[in-house]
Amino acid sequence: MCAMPMINMIKTGENIVALRKRAGLTVKDIQEAFGFGTPQAIYKWQQGTALPSIDNLVALAALLGVKMDDILVTEAVVSIRISA
């Protein structure tokens, strides 16, 4: 058996809020940096109802001055059997 990590979307969203505030950025700052017409995607990330796409995650990490792994909150909760 192998424990596979799963992303905790709620905690990741809370983490995005904390990292954004620590970087001194507003939701509007991130919206403008990404060129989004509305802040809805960012609010969904922060609420844990959606995750940034991989390319947005890379850009968000750069904007916040952290590694992608510092944004995502994972939990090893899924056990799978790997057989060769």
Secondary structure as a PSIPRED ss2 file (coil, helix, strand):
# PSIPRED VFORMAT (PSIPRED V4.0)

   1 M C   1.000  0.000  0.000
   2 C E   0.000  0.000  1.000
   3 A E   0.000  0.000  1.000
   4 M E   0.000  0.000  1.000
   5 P E   0.000  0.000  1.000
   6 M E   0.000  0.000  1.000
   7 I E   0.000  0.000  1.000
   8 N C   1.000  0.000  0.000
   9 M H   0.000  1.000  0.000
  10 I H   0.000  1.000  0.000
  11 K H   0.000  1.000  0.000
  12 T H   0.000  1.000  0.000
  13 G H   0.000  1.000  0.000
  14 E H   0.000  1.000  0.000
  15 N H   0.000  1.000  0.000
  16 I H   0.000  1.000  0.000
  17 V H   0.000  1.000  0.000
  18 A H   0.000  1.000  0.000
  19 L H   0.000  1.000  0.000
  20 R H   0.000  1.000  0.000
  21 K H   0.000  1.000  0.000
  22 R H   0.000  1.000  0.000
  23 A C   1.000  0.000  0.000
  24 G C   1.000  0.000  0.000
  25 L C   1.000  0.000  0.000
  26 T C   1.000  0.000  0.000
  27 V H   0.000  1.000  0.000
  28 K H   0.000  1.000  0.000
  29 D H   0.000  1.000  0.000
  30 I H   0.000  1.000  0.000
  31 Q H   0.000  1.000  0.000
  32 E H   0.000  1.000  0.000
  33 A H   0.000  1.000  0.000
  34 F H   0.000  1.000  0.000
  35 G C   1.000  0.000  0.000
  36 F C   1.000  0.000  0.000
  37 G C   1.000  0.000  0.000
  38 T C   1.000  0.000  0.000
  39 P C   1.000  0.000  0.000
  40 Q H   0.000  1.000  0.000
  41 A H   0.000  1.000  0.000
  42 I H   0.000  1.000  0.000
  43 Y H   0.000  1.000  0.000
  44 K H   0.000  1.000  0.000
  45 W H   0.000  1.000  0.000
  46 Q H   0.000  1.000  0.000
  47 Q H   0.000  1.000  0.000
  48 G C   1.000  0.000  0.000
  49 T C   1.000  0.000  0.000
  50 A C   1.000  0.000  0.000
  51 L C   1.000  0.000  0.000
  52 P C   1.000  0.000  0.000
  53 S C   1.000  0.000  0.000
  54 I H   0.000  1.000  0.000
  55 D H   0.000  1.000  0.000
  56 N H   0.000  1.000  0.000
  57 L H   0.000  1.000  0.000
  58 V H   0.000  1.000  0.000
  59 A H   0.000  1.000  0.000
  60 L H   0.000  1.000  0.000
  61 A H   0.000  1.000  0.000
  62 A H   0.000  1.000  0.000
  63 L H   0.000  1.000  0.000
  64 L H   0.000  1.000  0.000
  65 G C   1.000  0.000  0.000
  66 V C   1.000  0.000  0.000
  67 K C   1.000  0.000  0.000
  68 M H   0.000  1.000  0.000
  69 D H   0.000  1.000  0.000
  70 D H   0.000  1.000  0.000
  71 I H   0.000  1.000  0.000
  72 L C   1.000  0.000  0.000
  73 V C   1.000  0.000  0.000
  74 T E   0.000  0.000  1.000
  75 E E   0.000  0.000  1.000
  76 A E   0.000  0.000  1.000
  77 V E   0.000  0.000  1.000
  78 V E   0.000  0.000  1.000
  79 S E   0.000  0.000  1.000
  80 I E   0.000  0.000  1.000
  81 R C   1.000  0.000  0.000
  82 I C   1.000  0.000  0.000
  83 S C   1.000  0.000  0.000
  84 A C   1.000  0.000  0.000
